Structure formats: structure tokens, C-alpha cells
Amino acid sequence: MNSIAIKPLATVPELLPLLQGWFEAEWPGYYGLGRRGNARQDLLAYCNVGSLPIGMVAFSQGQACGFAALKGEPFPSHPHLSPWAGAAYVQPSMRRQGIGAALLRSLEARAAQLGHTSLYCATATSATLLLRCGWQLLEVVPHEATQIGIYERAL
């Protein structure tokens, strides 16, 4: 496995166009033309270091290869929980190489630095990764015609 470096998005703003392209390609139903999401706007909001939301960029061999965010806005069914790990993306050719786990660890560390004692994640696709990284399934809830697992990681 290659060495993976993680940097706050705020320190590499020149990557915003690349990340915007990733978001729009990965989630066209949300970020596509005429949809309700705005990838650039969301990414600009993640350009913080000491307060939520915070975006983190993964690098392998000096090349950006992944992204994840530490977010304050709640998941609709669980407004009492915060913060949340989300907006996670790893380039398809780089998946299953530890990049997602490295991004999760960086979010966990940042949440702990900010004084949080738990971190949460709502996902329909990353259960295996979360469980492998020590997260606990709290419950499964319906969300937009699918089932979403709500996970917690004690920090």
C-alpha cells in the first residue's frame, strides 16, 4: 500500500475544480445540471480548519485521490446527533487501498480535536468500511427510497 497523506481542503484550494468534477460525476442525481445540489458551493463551505464543516483531501504519491468532510448539519432522522462524516469519495481506480479508512481516521481525529466525543455517519454504501474501522451500527432507517445505516464512532 502506498503512503497516504491527508490535508485540509482549506490548505489546497486549487483542487476545488477537480473535487467539483468528482462530486458531479459521483452524485449526478444531486449535483447534476438542474439538480438541487451545488458542488462548488458545498466544497467552498468545507474550506475551514478550526470549525465545522471541514473538508479533508487524501493524496497518494502526491496526487489527490479522495475526499471526506466533517459536517455539522444533522441527518434528517437524527437531528440530535453531531458531527457527521460525509461527502466521502475515493477515485474508483484507487478504492480498496486504505484511502477511505485514512480519511475516516482523519475525520475522527479532527472531531476529537474540536472536543466531540462521538462521530456519526449515515450511509447506504460504506457499511463494511465503517465496521472494519470500529464504527457501530445504531440503526437502519428509510431515506429517499432506500435504507440508510446510522453509525457511531466513539472518540
C-alpha positions, 0 to 999 in steps of 0.5 A: 500500500502506498503512503497516504497523506491527508490535508485540509481542503482549506490548505489546497484550494486549487483542487476545488475544480477537480473535487467539483468534477468528482462530486458531479460525476459521483452524485449526478442525481444531486449535483447534476445540471438542474439538480438541487445540489451545488458542488462548488458551493458545498466544497467552498463551505468545507474550506475551514480548519478550526470549525465545522464543516471541514473538508479533508483531501487524501493524496497518494504519491502526491496526487489527490485521490479522495475526499471526506468532510466533517459536517455539522448539519444533522441527518434528517432522522437524527437531528440530535446527533453531531458531527457527521462524516460525509461527502466521502469519495475515493477515485474508483481506480484507487478504492480498496487501498486504505484511502477511505479508512485514512480519511475516516481516521482523519475525520475522527481525529479532527472531531476529537480535536474540536472536543466531540466525543462521538462521530456519526455517519449515515450511509447506504454504501460504506457499511463494511468500511465503517465496521472494519474501522470500529464504527457501530451500527445504531440503526437502519432507517428509510431515506429517499427510497432506500435504507440508510445505516446510522453509525457511531464512532466513539472518540 
